[in-house]
Each structure stands twice: as structure tokens, then as C-alpha cells.
Amino acid sequence: MAVTRLKRKHRKNIARANNKQRVIKQLLSTPVIKNVDPEELKAQFKSNPVADVVENVKETVAEAAQTVAEKVEDAVETVKETVEATVAPEPTADTGSSIFSSVKEAIANAAHTVVDKVEDVVEAVKDRVSSDNEEEKKAE
């Protein structure tokens, strides 16, 4: 008896095998790396974006606290000058002068209290920022 072959089936089987080999070769092939700096890639993985954001926020808060302290001091100085300019020509009567001097002293005391409180807040913020920096350095 003669040997009969199924030619279409044979071609199909060969095509399947070739396709599987091609897929394996594509998966195993490594792409050519061009113009890539490995040190830069390593630096990107070492940097912590959360720590950078925290540091930026801390700096912004410190600057804002300093700005607020300066503005409050300027406002206090302006109030002092306004009060002194208003109260400077003291009346001749004893009752009027005592009232003006007591008002002047009360405003000066209030201004000093505000300046002291703002300085306390600024110091607290600076202490908090420095303690956070120390904690981060210990953590690293």
C-alpha cells in the first residue's frame, strides 16, 4: 500500500511550530539600551519624593511664620506711632492726661503681648521643624 500524506495538515503543523519558536525568540530578546545613564536611574530610586514634599512644606511654613511675624511687628510699630502721634499733644488738665497716658500704656502693653505671642509661635514652629529634621536624619 502506498503512503499517503496529508499535505495541508503537515504545513499547518510546521507553521504552528515556527510561530511558537518566533514567539519564544521575541520574549527572550533583550532590547538595546541606548543613551541611558544608570547612575541617574539609581539616583531617582534613592530619592524619596514624600520627604522632598515634606521638606518643601516645612520651608514654606517657616517662611510664612517669619513673614507673619514681620508683618505683625510692622503693624505693632504702626499702631505705636499712631497712638503716640495722637496722644503726643497731652492736654493740660490732670484728668485728661491720666486718661491718655493710661490708654497709651494699655495699647503699648497689648502691642508687646501680641509681639511676644507671635515670637512664641515662630519659635515653636522653628523648634518643630528642627525636631522633624532630626527625626528624619535618625530614620535614615
ZATOR-214325 format. One line per 2 residues: number of its first residue (from 1); their letters; for each residue x, y, z of C-alpha. Coordinates in steps of 0.02 Angstrom, whole numbers. Layout:
! residues N
NUM = a = X/Y/Z | ...
This chain:
! residues 140
1 = ma = 0/0/0 | 59/173/-42
3 = vt = 100/306/89 | -22/449/89
5 = rl = 18/612/172 | -97/750/224
7 = kr = -1/894/148 | -112/1033/218
9 = kh = -101/961/393 | 88/946/378
11 = rk = 106/1129/325 | -9/1181/468
13 = ni = 94/1087/596 | 256/1163/532
15 = ar = 178/1338/536 | 122/1311/717
17 = an = 296/1257/769 | 375/1406/680
19 = nk = 253/1526/762 | 290/1456/935
21 = qr = 477/1473/905 | 456/1652/844
23 = vi = 354/1698/1000 | 487/1623/1114
25 = kq = 625/1718/1023 | 529/1882/1040
27 = ll = 501/1855/1225 | 684/1812/1258
29 = st = 758/1953/1154 | 827/2097/1258
31 = pv = 805/2273/1197 | 958/2377/1160
33 = ik = 982/2511/1292 | 1045/2672/1216
35 = nv = 1082/2841/1296 | 1032/2786/1471
37 = dp = 1132/2843/1621 | 1125/2706/1753
39 = ee = 1184/2825/1890 | 1039/2942/1855
41 = lk = 916/2798/1866 | 990/2743/2032
43 = aq = 978/2920/2099 | 794/2928/2052
45 = fk = 757/2772/2152 | 858/2833/2302
47 = sn = 768/2999/2315 | 609/2998/2418
49 = pv = 476/3111/2341 | 375/3113/2502
51 = ad = 524/3176/2601 | 554/3310/2469
53 = vv = 373/3368/2482 | 382/3369/2673
55 = en = 542/3471/2667 | 463/3597/2547
57 = vk = 311/3613/2659 | 421/3640/2812
59 = et = 519/3776/2723 | 359/3860/2665
61 = va = 286/3856/2841 | 445/3929/2914
63 = ea = 447/4067/2784 | 263/4103/2812
65 = aq = 288/4111/3000 | 433/4231/2978
67 = tv = 330/4338/2859 | 184/4341/2980
69 = ae = 299/4389/3124 | 373/4532/3022
71 = kv = 201/4595/2968 | 137/4589/3147
73 = ed = 291/4684/3208 | 264/4814/3072
75 = av = 81/4830/3119 | 126/4849/3302
77 = et = 252/4984/3261 | 123/5073/3154
79 = vk = -3/5065/3296 | 126/5129/3419
81 = et = 171/5275/3306 | -12/5316/3275
83 = ve = -53/5312/3460 | 99/5417/3506
85 = at = 58/5542/3369 | -122/5551/3427
87 = va = -80/5561/3611 | 76/5670/3593
89 = pe = -8/5837/3623 | -62/5797/3800
91 = pt = -200/5905/3872 | -161/6018/4016
93 = ad = -294/5950/4133 | -237/5814/4252
95 = tg = -387/5703/4220 | -365/5708/4031
97 = ss = -179/5672/4038 | -202/5524/4153
99 = if = -334/5450/4037 | -223/5473/3885
101 = ss = -71/5401/3972 | -171/5250/4034
103 = vk = -238/5220/3858 | -63/5239/3787
105 = ea = 7/5114/3913 | -134/4990/3881
107 = ia = -105/4995/3693 | 83/4977/3717
109 = na = 55/4828/3833 | -63/4748/3707
111 = ah = 62/4776/3567 | 201/4696/3669
113 = tv = 89/4549/3712 | 47/4520/3529
115 = vd = 230/4530/3479 | 277/4407/3617
117 = kv = 142/4284/3566 | 194/4292/3384
119 = ed = 376/4265/3431 | 323/4115/3536
121 = vv = 228/4042/3388 | 376/4071/3271
123 = ea = 494/3987/3394 | 375/3840/3415
125 = vk = 365/3817/3226 | 554/3827/3209
127 = dr = 578/3701/3350 | 452/3584/3271
129 = vs = 537/3596/3101 | 709/3565/3176
131 = sd = 647/3417/3279 | 565/3342/3123
133 = ne = 729/3363/3029 | 823/3274/3168
135 = ee = 697/3131/3168 | 716/3111/2980
137 = kk = 906/3106/2995 | 894/2973/3130
139 = ae = 773/2872/3023 | 892/2874/2875
